[in-house]
Amino acid sequence: MDELDPVIHAQARLRIMAALSTLEADGSISFPRLQELLDMTAGNLSTHLRKLEDATYVDVTKTHKGRTPVTYLGLSKKGRRAFEDYMDALRSVLGDAK
């Protein structure tokens, strides 16, 4: 049986990875927009993003729009591959359950 990546497997991180996987390869989304899409608190989203960033699955870009700081998030190449591998492993587990 394939191993499910424990970094991705937590429900909140799986939701984040799934949302980010819908972006184009080099695409990104602002932190507030992702927070709105996932209906998560800023603190909860930050905590889970930190774990994904530590695993180098998520690219975090901090910039400014005028004087306002803005954080953009996207999947790294490693993160996209890890998510695809996770989904393959999940399909395998679910296929074995039939």
N, C-alpha and C positions, 0 to 999 in steps of 0.2 A: 504494500500500500504506500502511496506517495505521502510525504509529510506535508501537513498544512503549516505554512510559515506563521509562527507564533506572533511575529510583529504585526502581521496583517490580520490575523485571525480575530482579534478583539473587535467587537461589533462596531464601535465608533471608528476605529482605524480602517476597517473594511469599507464602511460607508464613505470615508474620505478618499480612499484609494479608488473606489468605484466612480465617485464623482470626478476625480482628477483624470481618470482614464478616458473619460469622454472628450477631453480636450485634445487638440491636435498635438503632435509629437513635441513641439516646442512651445505649446500654448501655456497660458497661465490665467489664474483667476485671482481677484482680490480677496483678501482675508474676510472682509465684511460680506461679500457676495457668497463665498463658500459657507460662512456662518449662517447666512439667511437660507441658503439652499438646504442645508442639513439640519436647520433648526436646533443648533447647539449653542451653548453659552460660550462666550469668548474664552473663558478660562479652560473649559473642557476641551474645546477645539485646540487651543494652544498646547495643552498637555499632550494630546494625542499626536499633534503635528510634530512636537519635539521628538517623540519616539521614532516617528517616521523619518524625520530629518537626521537623527542620530544613526539610523540604518542606511542613510544616503538614498532613501527612496523618494524623497521630496526635495525639490529645489525651492529655496526661499530667497526672494529678492526684495530687499528693502530699498525704497526710493522715496521721493517727495513729489507731491502734486502741489505746486506753490509752496506754502509753508507746512502743509499737512503731510505727515509721514504715511506712506502706503506700503503694505506688504502684499506681494504677489506670490502665488504658490503654483507649482506645476510638478508633474512627475519627472524624475530623472530617468535616464535610459535604464539604469539599474532597477528603478522603481517600477517602470512599465514592464520590464522583463519579469520581475518578482511577482507582479500582479497577474500577468499571463500564466506564469508557472502555478501560482496559487489557484487560479480558476481551473487550470488543467487538473491539478490535484483534487480539487473539490468535485469536479465532474467524475473523476475516477472513483472517489469515495462514494458519490451518489449512485454511480453506475453499479458498483459492487453491492449496493443496498437493494437492488431490484430483485 
